[in-house]
């Protein structure tokens, strides 16, 4: 999915393993945290929570043990950039986790690996053994007395909902993967009741780049509110699909030109949980302050049936719902029923308005991100392609 030439063009390929950690260890933990804060790094999993704030809250939490968890449960449809990082830049993931451990005072790290990525486990274990042999993991890391930290890999079981951090923690504890009520938050009461930070694969990799290259380097790229670079998984109706590295704030039109997607009628930004951007809005920017994404970009050409696209995404969410809360459990099938009526030309305008109201209620009342984002594609497709979806015989 990604050409060898593209791999070499990623910033991650320029970072020597150990360089980011060595740079962090030259200063007190507070200074390393300050560098992350100065960079403006926000979580690359999609939510965009400020990384430094999460870590700072974990520092202030009291507990005998603290944990660093890497969310490698890449389950969003259309997203495959974390797979590339896990395959080619595993050192950066483990090193970013080690920097986080140094900052918050953790001794234990866990990579929660997507069940479908089981084939990567042996590779990751090999990298972990090498890092232990190089004193990049284990006891007294890099000769610093008392800095002990190691990482283990745990396997997920293919549940989309476990991409949500509290459901992920429930799964790690041997429970059914269901979101927890919040508060308390993982930074206070996380894995086994201890303070825990959960960050995405890509986030940890950028931490190392920031340590190695400096906060200003990262801050000077992107926009004021969305700094730095971002990896994008591009698929669909384009001539050059694959994994790309672009600055935050790139417009949809600029991205399409780079990937050979000119002539598209719409782009789904953020996967099934994201929003559908029509051609008339291709000047919008991909950034947390406009159209946010965890990395998925799906291009739809002029021949695509947008109602079928909405149905496909909703069927996915209905299948993946944990069923714990009513808005998601019952709301998603109701939206699917409405789409079937639209496909048959039997949906009145009044009923369509009721479906949209239901979608808005799901966004507000669902317990976790799955239910809160499940209606997004449907609502944005209705907004932008109303004539197409109502023009059914």
Secondary structure, DSSP 8 states (H G I E B T S, - for coil): ---HHHHHHSGGGG--TTHHHHHHHTS-HHHHHHHHHHHT-B-TTSS--BHHHHHHHHHHS--S-EEEEEEE---STT--HHHHHHHH-HHHHHHHHHHHHHHHT--EEEEEE-GGGGGGHHHHHHHHHHHHHTTSSBSSGGG-TT--BEEEEEE--S-GGGGSHHHHHHHHTTS------SSS-TTTS-GGGSEEEEEEHHHHHHHHHHHHH-HHHHHTSB-SSSBSEEEEEEEES-SS-EEEEEETT-BHHHHHHHHT-TT-SEEEESGGGSEEEEGGGTT-B-STTSS--SSEEEEE-TT--HHHHHHHHHHHHHHH----SHHHHHHHHHHHHHHHHHHTT---HHHHHHHHHHHHHHHHH-SSHHHHHHTHHHHHHHHHSHHHHH---
